[in-house]
Amino acid sequence: MCAVVSVFSRLLLLPFIALTAYMASQWGILFLLPPAAGLAIGITAAFGLDSSSIPMLAFLVLSAAFLTAYGKKRFPHRYCALGLAVIITLGIYLSLALGSILAGDPPHTEAARIWSEVWEAAVPSSLSESAAEEFRDIGARTALLLPDVLMWISVMLGEALSIALIFLFRLCHRIFRTEPQKMARFADWRLPKSAIPGGIILLLGIGLAYILKLDGANAVAYALGFIVASLFSVQGLAYLFFALETSKAPGSVKTVLCVFCGLTFPYCMAFLSFIGVREQIQKRRRAITDYLKSISKVTEFEKRSNELAKYGYIREDLPKHEKKDAAPRESGDGDDNGPRGESSAADNKEDR
């Protein structure tokens, strides 16, 4: 299946990569070999072994191997997402730019050629000559942006595909009814403590690229800026989900929020990043959780105090399994003071 699908689409290979990693993590790493061979056969048959297909094959096989290590060692999800994002980003970028780099041309040359061919093929035949020419001009103006956005697009795809691979891997666990590694709810997702210093270093890298007047300064700014914005925007969205769950808002509000973010992407990232940075500094979710726990304890204390004042004792409710296991009392076992039930009630009251 990998050999067949690799001829048509790399995106459709993601479920097979996840299934390969699942089999290798559950039954042995030798299960990596047949899909890897299938990928090599399919990619070689479709594209040949050149500067474009070799990085493509490498990032697919390495993604399966890294996901296998994640399944066997069960290290944190964020490290798996980061490692996969790096592998996929480099694979996509090199598959588009390596040939141009080796030929001594700018990295975007090959990508611009592919874009021009695809855009030319997409011109509708029903358009008039003037409309078709305007359509081609739009494609040409878009191609001029490739030097700045090629790495940005690669990073964006790398992050998105890495998350997709992790969830497809967990879907394999669900299909085969095995226990996946525990994952926190999205509303509880939080960046590590090093996120703020790391983000500052990346932003300093952007400033340094402009100070040194590098040719690819815009590309560096877009790529590193997207990394910082995407990390903190995910945390900002998680905080909004937490706030909606805590306030017991209807589920439709979450749907509206997701649709809004999808329609306004990537501009919504500025707003979400601001919320994520503030949450990273102020730790509002922890403060809200601690406050709710304290309120719950106070409510429970007041409830028990009222019960003690009303009945003179506090009833301890046994768990269901303890109630089932508790042996029933025999009737008729009394003592000199009266029936067994009255004595037990008095004794229990005195004990309490």
Disulfide bonds with the S-S distance in Angstrom:
none
